[in-house]
């Protein structure tokens, strides 16, 4: 605006009075318009004292204790060690090590006036005594209502004499990178402590199936686990769970499980004492750009590619291996992580509509979800046995040497009688197939989303892909029974 002002002043000094009036009016309109479209300035809070005072009564310190079994034998050196006799003699003189008590510290927060408390599962795991210390100084014994190791969330219950101060969950999906947040807890056993920072990133995944972490630079240390991460309105948008650190101390990279994940878990733990997640009954993998190139009708890398279908809801609904799941209950699916979270958050028994891409065309399937917790041991059903080829044949193609399955190969690779496909007996280290992970012992079950059992079948799929103008061929490969898709270029195939 300074440049505009200087320029307008120079003009008005040489212009007639009526024209100067017009220039002043135009300048005023320009300033007003610029202020109207400019984003509002986000000033840093003067301090966090009011927020800390508001929410502190609902934040708790958690102390747990457990009995650690003693040792009856030496146990401190490997069996057969040259020092084994020495330690055994020492043990005999001093007797067996008696059981001992160990303790751990963590944090949590109250979500209802009648005493429900949220914390991390790893804070209270294997504990036989849980003591909750409140901000006002009193303590109560807590019982475990339920836990969910998948999200590292636990729900506790205390029996207070009167209503407790509590906090509410906020909407973690509305948290924006750069917004101020405040963490509270019991770092390193120092008692109630506050730290502040910003949202550094969202939608972080660490190692769990249902991970959705908010990353923050607010100081989080050991003992903060299970404590709340507040937005500036005093709503909990995350549960402080983990840190990234070379030495165990805070370096400004902390992770809080997003509240929208936690809310669903807590509701189930509160109602059932356990989680009840929806289960589709498929094994899936992400669609990469080269895989998308090998799938008819898929113009970009999106969706979740079905690699296997055990007995369950999806098989009953007619889903097939090689289907690409594009939508679930009306929601577009970008990748496998998103699909797993959406399905897991859906009610058991709910009937949903899925759009899948198959043979270049979309289809709609109606599937009634099962329960994941009761289906963890599901395995693919065996297919009817067929006669093996009388004479095994081999072929070199795509940098691979492939052979039809024989009884000898089944025994050598420990494959079931139901296994079907071509066995990779060798892979050229200079080939694209080797670069993408194919090795001797892998079984190619499908090529171009069609079964292959003879080397000639694979050659035919390559020619079909070329004739259709595709640059790559999609293969379904099994290793140790685990399926995955990969795409190989057919441009250089012999």
C-alpha positions as CSV (number, residue, x, y, z in Angstrom):
1,X,0.0,0.0,0.0
2,X,3.0,2.3,0.5
3,X,3.8,2.2,-3.2
4,X,0.2,3.0,-4.1
5,X,0.1,5.9,-1.7
6,X,3.3,7.5,-3.1
7,X,2.2,7.1,-6.7
8,X,-1.2,8.6,-6.0
9,X,0.3,11.6,-4.2
10,X,2.5,12.4,-7.1
11,X,-0.5,12.4,-9.4
12,X,-2.7,14.5,-7.2
13,X,-0.1,17.2,-6.8
14,X,-0.2,18.0,-10.6
15,X,-3.9,17.3,-11.3
16,X,-6.9,19.7,-11.1
17,X,-9.0,19.7,-7.9
18,X,-11.9,17.6,-9.4
19,X,-9.5,15.0,-10.7
20,X,-7.7,14.9,-7.4
21,X,-11.1,14.1,-5.7
22,X,-11.7,11.3,-8.1
23,X,-8.2,9.9,-7.4
24,X,-8.7,10.0,-3.7
25,X,-12.0,8.2,-3.9
26,X,-10.5,5.5,-6.2
27,X,-7.7,5.0,-3.7
28,X,-10.1,4.6,-0.8
29,X,-12.0,1.9,-2.8
30,X,-8.8,0.1,-3.6
31,X,-7.7,0.1,0.0
32,X,-11.1,-1.2,1.2
33,X,-11.0,-4.0,-1.5
34,X,-7.5,-5.1,-0.5
35,X,-8.5,-5.3,3.1
36,X,-11.6,-7.3,2.3
37,X,-9.8,-10.0,0.3
38,X,-6.7,-10.2,2.5
39,X,-6.6,-13.2,4.8
40,X,-7.1,-12.4,8.5
41,X,-3.8,-12.2,10.5
42,X,-3.4,-15.1,12.9
43,X,-1.7,-13.5,15.9
44,X,0.1,-15.7,18.4
45,X,-1.7,-16.1,21.7
46,X,-0.4,-13.8,24.4
47,X,0.0,-16.8,26.6
48,X,-1.6,-20.1,27.4
49,X,-2.5,-19.4,31.0
50,X,-6.2,-19.2,30.6
51,X,-6.4,-22.3,28.6
52,X,-4.2,-24.2,31.0
53,X,-6.3,-23.1,34.0
54,X,-9.5,-24.1,32.1
55,X,-8.5,-27.7,31.3
56,X,-6.0,-28.7,34.1
57,X,-8.7,-30.1,36.4
58,X,-9.5,-32.8,33.8
59,X,-5.9,-33.9,33.2
60,X,-4.6,-36.7,35.4
61,X,-1.3,-38.5,36.3
62,X,-1.4,-42.3,36.2
63,X,0.8,-44.6,38.2
64,X,0.7,-48.3,37.6
65,X,2.4,-51.2,39.3
66,X,2.8,-54.9,38.4
67,X,4.4,-58.0,39.8
68,X,7.5,-59.1,37.8
69,X,8.2,-62.8,38.3
70,X,11.4,-63.8,39.8
71,X,14.0,-66.3,38.4
72,X,14.5,-69.8,39.7
73,X,17.7,-70.4,37.8
74,X,20.7,-68.4,36.7
75,X,19.0,-66.9,33.8
76,X,21.6,-64.1,33.3
77,X,23.9,-66.0,30.9
78,X,23.2,-68.3,28.0
79,X,23.1,-72.0,28.6
80,X,26.5,-73.5,27.9
81,X,28.3,-70.3,28.7
82,X,31.7,-70.7,30.4
83,X,30.3,-68.5,33.2
84,X,27.2,-70.7,33.7
85,X,28.7,-72.7,36.6
86,X,29.9,-69.5,38.3
87,X,26.5,-67.9,38.2
88,X,24.8,-71.1,39.2
89,X,27.0,-71.3,42.3
90,X,26.2,-67.6,43.1
91,X,22.5,-68.4,42.6
92,X,22.7,-71.4,44.9
93,X,24.3,-69.3,47.7
94,X,21.8,-66.5,47.4
95,X,18.7,-68.4,46.5
96,X,16.2,-67.7,43.7
97,X,15.2,-64.2,42.9
98,X,11.9,-63.4,44.4
99,X,9.0,-61.7,42.5
100,X,9.3,-57.9,42.6
101,X,7.0,-54.9,42.0
102,X,7.7,-52.6,39.1
103,X,6.0,-49.3,38.5
104,X,5.3,-47.0,35.5
105,X,4.1,-43.5,34.9
106,X,1.8,-42.0,32.4
107,X,-1.0,-39.4,31.8
108,X,-4.6,-39.3,30.9
109,X,-7.7,-37.1,30.9
110,X,-11.3,-37.3,32.2
111,X,-14.0,-37.4,29.5
112,X,-17.1,-37.7,31.8
113,X,-18.1,-36.4,35.2
114,X,-18.8,-40.0,36.4
115,X,-15.2,-41.0,36.0
116,X,-14.3,-42.4,32.5
117,X,-10.6,-41.7,31.7
118,X,-8.7,-42.1,28.5
119,X,-5.0,-43.0,28.3
120,X,-2.6,-45.1,26.3
121,X,-2.8,-48.9,26.3
122,X,1.0,-49.2,26.8
123,X,0.7,-47.1,30.0
124,X,-1.6,-49.7,31.8
125,X,-0.7,-52.9,29.9
126,X,-0.1,-55.8,32.3
127,X,-0.6,-53.5,35.4
128,X,-2.5,-55.1,38.3
129,X,-2.8,-51.7,40.2
130,X,-3.7,-48.4,38.6
131,X,-3.7,-45.2,40.6
132,X,-5.0,-41.9,39.2
133,X,-3.9,-38.6,40.7
134,X,-6.0,-35.6,40.0
135,X,-4.9,-32.0,39.7
136,X,-6.5,-31.1,43.0
137,X,-4.2,-33.6,44.7
138,X,-6.5,-36.5,45.6
139,X,-6.1,-40.1,44.2
140,X,-8.5,-42.8,43.1
141,X,-8.0,-46.4,42.1
142,X,-9.0,-47.2,38.5
143,X,-10.3,-50.3,36.7
144,X,-9.7,-51.1,33.1
145,X,-12.9,-50.9,31.0
146,X,-11.3,-52.0,27.8
147,X,-8.2,-51.6,25.6
148,X,-7.3,-51.4,21.9
149,X,-3.7,-52.3,21.2
150,X,-4.2,-51.4,17.5
151,X,-4.6,-47.7,18.3
152,X,-2.8,-47.9,21.7
153,X,-5.9,-46.5,23.5
154,X,-7.3,-47.6,26.9
155,X,-10.4,-46.6,28.8
156,X,-10.3,-46.5,32.6
157,X,-13.1,-46.0,35.2
158,X,-12.8,-44.5,38.7
159,X,-15.6,-44.1,41.2
160,X,-15.6,-40.5,42.4
161,X,-17.5,-39.1,45.4
162,X,-18.9,-36.3,43.2
163,X,-18.8,-35.0,39.6
164,X,-15.4,-34.7,38.1
165,X,-14.2,-32.0,35.8
166,X,-14.0,-33.3,32.2
167,X,-13.0,-32.3,28.7
168,X,-14.5,-32.9,25.3
169,X,-13.1,-34.2,22.1
170,X,-12.7,-31.8,19.1
171,X,-12.7,-32.6,15.4
172,X,-9.1,-33.6,14.5
173,X,-10.0,-33.4,10.8
174,X,-10.3,-29.6,11.0
175,X,-6.9,-29.2,12.6
176,X,-4.6,-27.2,10.3
177,X,-0.9,-27.4,10.0
178,X,0.6,-24.4,11.8
179,X,-2.2,-24.0,14.3
180,X,-1.3,-23.6,18.0
181,X,-1.8,-26.7,20.3
182,X,-1.0,-27.4,23.9
183,X,0.1,-30.7,25.5
184,X,-0.4,-31.6,29.1
185,X,0.8,-34.5,31.2
186,X,3.3,-36.0,33.6
187,X,6.7,-35.9,31.8
188,X,9.4,-37.9,33.4
189,X,7.3,-38.1,36.6
190,X,7.6,-34.4,37.3
191,X,3.9,-34.0,37.8
192,X,1.4,-31.8,36.0
193,X,3.2,-30.0,33.2
194,X,2.2,-27.9,30.1
195,X,4.0,-27.5,26.8
196,X,2.9,-25.7,23.7
197,X,3.7,-25.8,20.0
198,X,2.0,-26.1,16.6
199,X,0.5,-28.8,14.4
200,X,3.5,-29.8,12.4
201,X,1.8,-32.3,10.1
202,X,-1.4,-34.4,9.9
203,X,-2.3,-38.0,8.8
204,X,1.0,-39.4,9.9
205,X,1.3,-43.2,9.9
206,X,3.8,-45.0,12.1
207,X,3.3,-48.8,12.2
208,X,-0.3,-49.6,13.0
209,X,-3.2,-50.5,10.7
210,X,-5.4,-47.7,11.9
211,X,-2.7,-45.0,12.5
212,X,-3.7,-41.4,12.0
213,X,-1.4,-39.2,14.0
214,X,-1.1,-35.5,14.4
215,X,2.6,-34.5,14.5
216,X,3.5,-31.6,16.8
217,X,6.6,-29.8,18.1
218,X,5.0,-29.3,21.5
219,X,7.4,-31.0,24.0
220,X,6.3,-34.6,24.6
221,X,8.5,-36.8,26.8
222,X,8.2,-40.1,28.7
223,X,5.3,-39.9,31.0
224,X,3.3,-37.7,28.6
225,X,1.9,-40.9,27.1
226,X,-1.9,-40.9,27.2
227,X,-2.1,-37.1,27.9
228,X,-4.3,-34.8,25.8
229,X,-3.3,-32.5,23.0
230,X,-5.6,-29.5,23.1
231,X,-6.6,-27.0,20.5
232,X,-7.0,-23.3,21.5
233,X,-10.7,-23.9,22.3
234,X,-9.8,-26.5,25.0
235,X,-11.0,-29.5,22.9
236,X,-8.9,-32.7,22.8
237,X,-7.8,-33.2,19.2
238,X,-5.2,-35.9,20.0
239,X,-3.9,-38.4,22.5
240,X,-0.1,-38.0,23.0
241,X,1.3,-41.4,22.2
242,X,4.8,-41.5,20.7
243,X,7.9,-39.4,20.0
244,X,10.7,-39.7,17.4
245,X,14.0,-39.4,19.3
246,X,17.5,-40.8,19.2
247,X,17.9,-40.7,23.0
248,X,14.3,-40.9,24.4
249,X,14.0,-37.1,25.0
250,X,11.9,-34.6,23.1
251,X,13.5,-33.2,19.9
252,X,10.3,-31.6,18.7
253,X,8.8,-34.5,16.8
254,X,5.9,-35.9,18.8
255,X,2.8,-37.8,17.7
256,X,-0.8,-37.7,19.0
257,X,-3.4,-40.2,17.9
258,X,-6.1,-38.2,16.1
259,X,-9.3,-37.6,18.2
260,X,-11.6,-38.8,15.4
261,X,-10.0,-42.2,15.6
262,X,-10.0,-42.2,19.4
263,X,-13.6,-41.2,19.7
264,X,-14.8,-44.3,17.7
265,X,-12.6,-46.6,19.8
266,X,-13.7,-45.1,23.1
267,X,-17.4,-45.4,22.2
268,X,-17.0,-49.1,21.5
269,X,-14.9,-49.7,24.6
270,X,-17.5,-47.9,26.7
271,X,-20.4,-49.9,25.2
272,X,-18.9,-53.3,24.7
273,X,-15.6,-53.4,26.7
274,X,-13.8,-54.2,23.4
275,X,-13.6,-53.0,19.8
276,X,-15.9,-54.3,17.1
277,X,-14.5,-53.3,13.7
278,X,-16.1,-53.9,10.4
279,X,-14.4,-56.5,8.2
280,X,-14.7,-56.7,4.4
281,X,-12.8,-60.0,4.0
282,X,-10.1,-59.1,1.4
283,X,-6.4,-58.7,1.1
284,X,-5.4,-55.6,-0.7
285,X,-2.5,-53.5,-1.9
286,X,-2.0,-50.0,-3.3
287,X,-2.3,-49.3,-7.0
288,X,1.0,-47.9,-8.2
289,X,1.4,-46.0,-11.5
290,X,2.8,-49.0,-13.3
291,X,0.1,-51.3,-11.9
292,X,-2.5,-48.8,-13.1
293,X,-1.0,-48.9,-16.6
294,X,-1.7,-52.7,-16.7
295,X,-5.4,-52.4,-15.7
296,X,-8.0,-51.7,-18.3
297,X,-10.2,-48.7,-17.5
298,X,-8.0,-47.3,-14.8
299,X,-6.6,-43.9,-15.8
300,X,-4.7,-43.1,-12.7
301,X,-3.2,-44.8,-9.6
302,X,-6.0,-44.9,-7.1
303,X,-8.2,-47.4,-5.3
304,X,-7.3,-50.6,-3.5
305,X,-6.3,-53.7,-5.5
306,X,-7.7,-57.0,-4.2
307,X,-5.0,-59.6,-4.1
308,X,-6.9,-62.4,-2.2
309,X,-10.3,-63.2,-0.9
310,X,-10.7,-65.6,2.0
311,X,-14.1,-66.9,3.1
312,X,-16.1,-64.0,4.2
313,X,-18.4,-61.1,3.2
314,X,-16.5,-60.1,0.0
315,X,-16.4,-63.6,-1.4
316,X,-20.1,-64.1,-0.6
317,X,-20.9,-60.9,-2.4
318,X,-19.1,-61.9,-5.6
319,X,-15.8,-59.9,-5.3
320,X,-12.9,-61.4,-7.3
321,X,-9.2,-61.3,-7.1
322,X,-7.9,-58.4,-9.3
323,X,-10.9,-56.1,-8.6
324,X,-10.0,-52.5,-7.9
325,X,-12.1,-51.1,-5.1
326,X,-12.9,-47.5,-6.2
327,X,-15.6,-46.4,-3.7
328,X,-16.9,-47.7,-0.4
329,X,-20.3,-46.6,0.8
330,X,-20.2,-43.6,-1.5
331,X,-16.7,-42.5,-0.5
332,X,-13.9,-42.3,-3.1
333,X,-11.0,-44.7,-2.1
334,X,-7.5,-43.3,-2.7
335,X,-5.4,-46.1,-1.2
336,X,-5.4,-49.1,1.0
337,X,-4.8,-47.2,4.2
338,X,-7.9,-45.1,3.7
339,X,-10.0,-48.2,2.9
340,X,-8.8,-50.1,6.0
341,X,-9.7,-47.2,8.3
342,X,-13.1,-46.6,6.7
343,X,-14.0,-50.3,6.9
344,X,-12.7,-50.6,10.5
345,X,-14.8,-47.6,11.6
346,X,-18.0,-49.0,10.0
347,X,-20.5,-50.9,12.1
348,X,-20.5,-54.7,12.1
349,X,-23.5,-56.0,10.2
350,X,-23.9,-52.9,8.1
351,X,-24.7,-53.4,4.4
352,X,-22.6,-51.2,2.2
353,X,-22.3,-50.7,-1.6
354,X,-18.9,-50.9,-3.2
355,X,-17.9,-49.9,-6.7
356,X,-15.2,-52.1,-8.2
357,X,-13.3,-52.0,-11.5
358,X,-13.3,-55.4,-13.3
359,X,-12.3,-56.2,-16.9
360,X,-12.4,-52.5,-17.7
361,X,-15.9,-51.9,-16.4
362,X,-17.3,-50.8,-13.1
363,X,-19.6,-53.0,-11.0
364,X,-21.5,-52.3,-7.9
365,X,-21.4,-54.9,-5.1
366,X,-23.6,-55.0,-1.9
367,X,-21.7,-56.4,1.0
368,X,-22.7,-57.0,4.6
369,X,-19.7,-56.4,6.8
370,X,-18.4,-59.0,9.3
371,X,-16.4,-58.4,12.4
372,X,-12.6,-58.1,12.1
373,X,-11.8,-59.4,15.6
374,X,-13.4,-62.8,14.9
375,X,-11.9,-63.2,11.5
376,X,-8.2,-62.6,12.1
377,X,-7.4,-66.3,11.4
378,X,-9.3,-66.4,8.1
379,X,-7.3,-68.1,5.3
380,X,-8.1,-68.4,1.6
381,X,-10.3,-71.4,0.8
382,X,-8.7,-74.2,-1.1
383,X,-9.6,-74.6,-4.8
384,X,-10.6,-77.9,-6.4
385,X,-7.6,-80.0,-7.3
386,X,-6.8,-80.3,-11.0
387,X,-4.5,-82.7,-12.7
388,X,-0.9,-81.5,-13.0
389,X,0.7,-81.3,-16.5
390,X,2.1,-84.7,-17.4
391,X,5.4,-83.2,-18.6
392,X,6.8,-80.0,-17.0
393,X,7.9,-77.3,-19.5
394,X,10.1,-74.2,-18.9
395,X,10.3,-70.9,-20.7
396,X,12.4,-67.8,-20.4
397,X,10.4,-64.6,-20.6
398,X,10.4,-61.1,-19.0
399,X,13.8,-61.9,-17.6
400,X,12.4,-64.9,-15.8
401,X,12.6,-68.7,-16.2
402,X,9.2,-70.1,-15.4
403,X,8.0,-73.6,-15.0
404,X,4.6,-75.3,-14.7
405,X,4.0,-76.7,-11.2
406,X,4.9,-80.3,-10.6
407,X,4.7,-82.5,-7.6
408,X,8.4,-82.1,-7.1
409,X,8.2,-78.3,-7.1
410,X,5.2,-78.4,-4.7
411,X,7.2,-80.5,-2.3
412,X,10.3,-78.4,-2.7
413,X,8.5,-75.1,-2.1
414,X,6.1,-76.5,0.5
415,X,3.1,-75.6,-1.6
416,X,-0.4,-77.0,-1.0
417,X,-2.2,-79.2,-3.5
418,X,-4.5,-76.3,-4.2
419,X,-1.7,-74.0,-5.3
420,X,-1.9,-73.0,-9.0
421,X,0.4,-71.0,-11.3
422,X,3.9,-70.9,-12.7
423,X,7.0,-71.3,-10.6
424,X,9.8,-68.8,-11.1
425,X,12.9,-71.1,-11.2
426,X,15.4,-68.3,-12.0
427,X,15.4,-64.5,-12.3
428,X,18.0,-62.5,-14.3
429,X,19.6,-59.9,-11.8
430,X,19.7,-57.4,-14.7
431,X,16.0,-57.7,-15.4
432,X,13.1,-55.4,-14.4
433,X,11.4,-58.4,-12.8
434,X,14.4,-58.9,-10.5
435,X,14.5,-55.2,-9.7
436,X,10.8,-55.3,-8.7
437,X,11.5,-58.2,-6.3
438,X,10.7,-61.4,-8.2
439,X,12.9,-64.3,-7.1
440,X,13.2,-68.0,-7.6
441,X,10.4,-69.8,-5.7
442,X,7.8,-67.2,-6.4
443,X,4.6,-68.4,-7.9
444,X,2.9,-66.4,-10.7
445,X,-0.8,-67.2,-10.2
446,X,-2.3,-64.7,-12.7
447,X,-1.1,-62.6,-15.6
448,X,-3.3,-59.9,-17.0
449,X,-5.9,-60.9,-14.3
450,X,-6.2,-64.3,-15.9
451,X,-5.0,-67.6,-14.4
452,X,-1.8,-69.1,-15.8
453,X,-0.7,-72.7,-15.4
454,X,1.6,-73.3,-18.4
455,X,4.4,-71.1,-19.7
456,X,2.5,-70.7,-22.9
457,X,-0.3,-69.0,-20.9
458,X,2.1,-66.3,-19.8
459,X,3.3,-65.8,-23.4
460,X,-0.3,-65.4,-24.6
461,X,-1.0,-62.8,-21.9
462,X,2.0,-60.8,-23.0
463,X,0.9,-60.8,-26.7
464,X,-2.6,-59.8,-25.6
465,X,-1.3,-56.9,-23.6
466,X,0.8,-55.7,-26.6
467,X,-2.2,-56.1,-29.0
468,X,-4.3,-54.0,-26.6
469,X,-1.7,-51.2,-26.7
470,X,-0.7,-51.6,-23.0
471,X,2.9,-51.1,-22.0
472,X,2.8,-53.4,-18.9
473,X,1.4,-56.7,-17.8
474,X,-0.1,-57.1,-14.3
475,X,1.0,-60.2,-12.4
476,X,-0.4,-61.7,-9.3
477,X,2.6,-63.3,-7.4
478,X,2.5,-65.4,-4.3
479,X,5.4,-65.9,-2.0
480,X,4.9,-68.1,1.1
481,X,1.2,-67.9,0.4
482,X,1.1,-64.1,0.6
483,X,-0.2,-62.5,-2.6
484,X,0.8,-59.2,-4.2
485,X,0.5,-57.6,-7.6
486,X,3.2,-56.1,-9.7
487,X,3.5,-54.8,-13.2
488,X,6.2,-55.6,-15.7
489,X,6.9,-53.9,-19.0
490,X,6.0,-55.9,-22.1
491,X,7.7,-53.5,-24.5
492,X,11.0,-55.5,-24.4
493,X,9.5,-58.9,-23.8
494,X,10.8,-61.5,-26.3
